[in-house]
Amino acid sequence: MEILPKDPAILVSSINMLLRDEEFDTLESLCYNFNQNPTDIKNYLGQHGYVYSLIQRQFRPRGFNHDVRESL
């Protein structure tokens, strides 16, 4: 993958896959590799109903992040 997709659902899927398959160990390293700002990605996906779980290292739909402490 050379660039991150723009479509929110595909972007979430791509990021979660790259983190799950351990291509990258953090969201920050993934974003750095694709020349993106992690805060911008979180804000963009937040506008589309997703939140990032630090504990699970994945974006999840809002409402499926039961532990408020884990979401940023």
LINLIN-V604480 format. One record per pair of residues at least 4 apart in sequence whose ideal C-beta (glycine too) atoms are under 6 Angstrom apart, sorted by the first residue. I is the first residue (numbers start at 1). J is the second residue. D is the distance in whole Angstrom. If there is no record, write none. Layout:
i & j & d
I & J & D
I & J & D
This chain:
i & j & d
4 & 11 & 6
4 & 34 & 5
5 & 10 & 4
5 & 11 & 5
5 & 14 & 6
8 & 48 & 4
12 & 50 & 6
12 & 59 & 5
16 & 20 & 6
16 & 58 & 5
16 & 59 & 6
17 & 21 & 6
18 & 23 & 4
18 & 24 & 6
18 & 30 & 6
19 & 57 & 5
24 & 29 & 5
24 & 30 & 4
25 & 29 & 6
27 & 38 & 5
28 & 38 & 5
31 & 36 & 4
31 & 38 & 4
31 & 41 & 6
36 & 41 & 6
42 & 46 & 6
42 & 52 & 5
45 & 50 & 4
45 & 59 & 6
49 & 61 & 6
49 & 62 & 5
50 & 59 & 4
51 & 62 & 5
51 & 65 & 5
51 & 71 & 4
52 & 59 & 5
52 & 72 & 6
53 & 58 & 6
53 & 60 & 5
53 & 65 & 6
53 & 70 & 5
53 & 71 & 6
54 & 70 & 5
55 & 70 & 4
60 & 64 & 5
60 & 65 & 5
65 & 71 & 4
